[in-house]
Amino acid sequence: MSGYPIHTIERVMRETDVDVVLTYAKARLLDGSLADRIIPVATEEGVGVINAAAVAVGVLTPGGTAFGNDHPASPDIINSALAMRTLAAEQGADVSFTANQYSMWRGASTTVIGASKIKNLCSAIRACGEPLESELEAAFLALRPSPADRKWKSGLAENKLRIRGRQPGYSDE
């Protein structure tokens, strides 16, 4: 299963015999819910976790996303990403490398990396072997949007599951 809201992923891991879940944009500098919520349940239930979108579908790259205004992130997420890109530049760091470091050290069995250039792929591979420095990590995390604003909507409202009385369009929490 993949791409579902956190509460749906947690429920499926607890209530079904799923072997692995694929989630995206939940282990990134902008949102740490993979480590905070998904990994503990996966560990308890013996479920493998595949992570994706460490660079938040491009917003955590030096040039920003190719999606422009069509990116699913909220203005708060975009603004936080811009602040993180600025911080990286000020610190002489590569925001994509830093985003990959953060993401790959959050407990998922696998992290899927998308790269349009060999140099970006090589950078992501290097990030696997170098944990993020704690001071730099803290500086980035201080720029996160508020917890209520860390998620973005994805999928069509009519495809959302109704869970515990929630209506289509509910938060990704």
C-alpha positions, 0 to 999 in steps of 0.5 A: 500500500502507498500514499495514504494518510498516516492514520490509514497506514497505522490502521492497515499495519495494525489490522491487516497482514500487510508485509510492507508499506510505501510512504512518501514525504513523511521523512523529510526535513519538513515533516518527521512523521515517519520516525514519530508515528509510522516506524514505531507501529511498523516495528511493533507489527513486523512491517517493512517501510519504504520511504520516498520523496526526501526532497519533498518532490523538489521543494528541498532542492537548490532550484526548487520544484519543477511543479511551480504552483501545481506542487501539492504543498501548502504555502506554509510548507513552501515558505519553510522550504525556502527558508531551509534553502536559504539556510543551506546556502548560508551554511555552505550546505547542499539542501538536497544532500541535507534532506537526503541525509535526514530522510535516510536516517529515519528508520525506513528499510529503504528510501527511494531516490529520484534523480535526473542527473548522475551527480544528484544520484551520487550525492544521494548515495553519499548521504546514506553514509553520512548522518546529519550533524546535530547542530545543522539538523536542529537549525533546519528543524527549527524552520519547519512549519507548525505540525498542523501545516506539515502535510499536503493533500494528495489524491481525489477527495472521493477516493478518501476512506471514511474512517471513524466518521471522517468526511472526504477532504479531512486532514492527513493526520 
